[in-house]
Amino acid sequence: MKYLNGFSGRGVKKTVLTFFLALLASGLFAQSGRSAASLYEQGQSAMLNEDWYAAAEAFQEVLRINPAHAEAVASLAESYYELGEYDQALSWARQARLLARGRSGIANLEAFTLIALGQLDAASSVIAEVLAREPYNREALFAAAELDIARGRAGDAVRRYREAVRRYPDDRRLLISLALVLGSLGDSENARNYIARAVNQHPDDYRVYYYAAYLDAASDLLPGAIRYAERSLALRPGFAPARSLLASLRYRAGQYQEAASLADEIIASDRQNVSAWYLKGMSYMRMAREEDAIAILQAASGIDPEDEFVRAALEDLVIAHTSLEDSRRGRWAQWHFNRARDYRRENLLDQALFEYRRGLRLYPYAPDRREYAELLRIQGYPSRYVDELRFLQDLGLADITINDAVETYDALLSDAIFHQWAVDPVELAARHWKVAVFSLASQSAFYHPDAGSVGSAYIKDILVHDRNILPLDLELRQASYSQAFRSAREAGADYFLIVSVAENERDLSLRGELYVGRTGSRAASFYAFRTGPDRLRNASRNIVEQLAASLPFRAELIRRRGSQALIDKGRADGLKPDGVYEIIKKGRAGLANEGIGIRYYPEDLLGTLVIERVGDEITSGALSRSGFFDLISTGDEVFLRAASEAETARPAGEAVNPELRSLLRSIR
C-alpha cells in the first residue's frame, strides 16, 4: 500500500537555501548529495519490488548522510510498517511529520500505524485532521474505513467505501477493499460484483486475481478460486501470497498431494515458513500418513514453538493415533507441565490447571498428576484431591507421602456429605448437556488452513473437563451446516456448536454459533478476540466459558431421605448454601425450539430444593413440595430458575475480524 502519494524526491520542491543548508549540515557537498539521491532511488526501487529489508537499509544509509532527508524518513516509516514493526514505523512517521508539516500522506501513514497498534482514538484524531483540510483525500478515506473495521463497524466501512467508489470508480484498491468487506459480511454476491469490476478494469494486475481468488474461496467456489490463483502466479511467478493461497485451496479441494507439493516449494524458498510446514503436515494427516504428519508437525513446532495451531494439531494427532504407553507422549506433555509450573510460581492457578489438564490428556500416567492434585487441594476441593491421589496409587506411583495424605484426608472427610449419604461422587458424576462441536470444511483461516477444525478440537478438549457439558464423540469436520445438523440430531445432541476462526499474524478471533440439536434453529452466538501469545488457548477457553454460562443450571435428584435430598452437583458447579432450585418431573422438561431455555408445563413443577450443605461434587438440601401430594422422587430434574424463561447469549465484545484487517493492510 502506498501511503505517501505525491511525496517522492522528484516531487518535492526545495528552495536553494534549504538544499544548501541540508548539504552543509551533512558535512558534504555535491558529490555526497548525489550519493544520498542515488541511495534514495535505490530504496524506492526496492519498495516497488516489495523488498522492505533492502528499502529500509537504503533509507537508513540516506539518513546517515543527511538526517534531515524528509522523504527518506517517510519512506523508512512505510518500510517498517510493511514489515509489521509498527512501533518503529510510528516513530519514523512522527519524525517525518516534523520535517514536512502539512503533508497528508505522512499523516495518513501515522493514522494507519496507530490503527495497527490499537491506538484507535489517536488514529481518529489524525484522520479527522486530514479530512478537515481535504474532505476527499483517498488515503484518509481508506484510513477512516480501516478504523471502522478495527472498531467492529464493518457496515460503516462499507458506506465509506461505496461513497469513495462513486467518486473514484476505477480505483483498484477501493474496489478490492469494498469487495473484501462485503465478503466478510456474507454479501458474497456484491463482493464478487466489485471484484469482477476490478478484474475487468485491471486485467494485467496479478494482485487483483489474488484477491479474487480469496473471495471465491471464502464463498467456497474452489474451482474459480484456483483459476484466479493460478492466473495471479502466471502474471507474477513466485508471488508468495498467491502460492500459499493456491496450496490452501488444493488442500480444501481434497487434493492433498498437490497441496503438500506446493508446501514443499514454499519450504524450499523459506525453510522458516511455519505455515507451509503446517499445511504439509495437515495434508499428510488427511492422506492417513499419521506418522509422517507427526514428524512434519514436530519439525514445524521446533521452528516456532509458540505457534498454537501447529502444536494443537500435533497433539490431536498424538492423542488419536498413538497408544497411551507411547514414550513420545511424555515428552510432548512435559511442555505443558513446565508451563503449568511457571504459572503456579506466578500464582495464576486457573491457567496452571489448564496446562496440567492438557498435559495429562496427552500422558495420563505422568507423575506430574501429583502437582495437579495439590492444585485442586489449594483451590478448596479436598475430595477431588484425594481422588487424584488414589489414581496415582492405582498406577503404582504412590510413595509414603501420598499414602499418608490419602489416609489423613479420608479421616478429615469422614463427616463429608458423600460419607453421610454412603455414595461415591465419582460414580454419580453426570453431565446433563450433550453438545456436539463442529467446524465446516469450507471454513479456512488465512494463515492456518483448516484452522476451524483445529479450533473446534481445542474447544472439545477443554469441554472434556467441564462437569456439566458432555462433548459428543462425533466427526469434527463437517461438509456443511445441514450435515452438522443431521449428525447432531441423530446423536441426540441438545445443542451443536459450529466453530470458525479468523486470524492474522498477531490477532485471532473465534466465533461459535450454537444451534438447537432437535430443530437446528439458532440458539446463541459466542465471540472471542485475543491478541499476543496463547491467543488460541485463551480465546477457546473464553468460548467455553460463554457456552457454560449460557446453559441453565441442571442437576438430578439422586437420593432422598424424607424431607432431605441429594443432587449430583456441588461447589465445583457454583452451588452455595441457601440457594433455591426448582424440581421438575423426570423426563418432562424440554428444550426451547430456538434460543437457550427449558420448557415445561406448570403441573410438572413438583417442588423446590433449598441448599443446606455443599460438597465438592454433591449437595444436600431441604425439599418442599408444590401441591397437596408429595410426588418428588429420585431421577427428577433440578433447575435454577423458571424454565419458561428462554434466553439467548450474545457475543462478548465487538466482532473484530483480524483476517480482514490483515488483507486490507496488504493491498498495495
Number of C-alpha atoms within 10 A of each C-alpha: 15 13 23 19 13 12 18 16 15 10 10 10 8 9 8 9 9 10 13 14 13 19 20 14 14 16 11 13 14 11 9 16 20 11 14 23 16 14 22 25 20 16 28 23 15 19 21 11 11 15 16 21 15 18 28 24 16 24 27 20 18 26 20 13 21 21 15 19 21 23 24 31 27 28 29 27 30 31 27 23 25 20 15 16 16 22 16 17 26 23 15 24 28 18 18 25 19 13 16 17 11 12 17 26 22 29 25 27 29 31 31 30 29 22 25 23 15 14 14 19 13 13 25 18 11 22 26 15 16 22 17 10 11 12 12 14 17 21 24 26 22 23 25 26 25 27 28 21 24 22 16 16 16 23 14 15 25 21 13 18 24 15 14 20 18 10 12 14 15 14 16 22 18 23 25 28 26 25 29 28 26 22 21 17 13 13 14 19 12 14 25 20 13 23 26 19 17 25 21 11 15 16 13 14 16 22 27 27 27 25 27 28 29 27 25 22 24 20 19 18 16 21 14 16 25 25 17 24 28 21 21 27 21 12 14 15 13 14 16 13 15 26 21 22 24 29 29 31 27 20 22 21 17 13 16 23 16 18 26 24 14 22 25 18 17 21 17 11 11 11 14 14 16 22 21 27 26 29 29 30 29 29 27 22 21 16 15 11 13 21 16 15 25 22 13 22 29 22 17 25 21 14 15 15 13 12 19 18 23 29 21 19 24 26 23 17 18 20 14 11 12 15 12 17 11 11 11 14 23 18 13 18 23 19 15 20 25 16 17 26 20 14 17 17 11 10 11 13 18 13 18 24 21 20 24 26 23 22 27 22 18 25 25 18 18 19 14 18 22 18 17 24 22 17 19 19 15 12 12 13 18 19 22 19 22 23 15 19 23 18 15 22 15 10 13 10 16 17 11 8 9 17 14 12 16 20 12 12 14 16 11 11 14 11 11 17 20 20 13 9 15 9 14 12 21 13 7 15 15 16 17 16 20 19 25 31 31 32 29 21 20 21 24 23 19 23 21 22 27 25 24 27 26 27 28 26 23 21 25 24 17 18 22 15 14 17 17 21 20 20 22 19 11 14 14 23 22 20 14 15 15 11 13 25 26 14 19 27 19 10 16 14 21 20 25 28 29 24 28 24 28 23 24 19 13 14 20 22 23 25 23 27 18 26 26 25 29 20 15 20 16 19 24 22 21 24 23 25 25 20 17 10 13 13 20 28 20 16 22 29 18 20 23 20 14 21 19 17 11 17 17 18 19 20 25 22 23 17 17 18 10 8 12 16 22 25 27 23 29 19 17 16 16 10 19 15 14 14 12 19 22 21 27 26 21 17 11 14 20 14 20 21 19 19 19 22 20 21 16 18 13 10 11 16 23 22 19 21 26 18 22 15 19 23 21 21 24 26 23 26 23 19 24 17 16 17 11 6 8 12 14 24 16 15 16 20 25 26 20 16 15 16 20 16 11 17 17 16 17 13 17 14 11 13 20 22 24 24 21 23 21 17 17 21 16 11 16 11
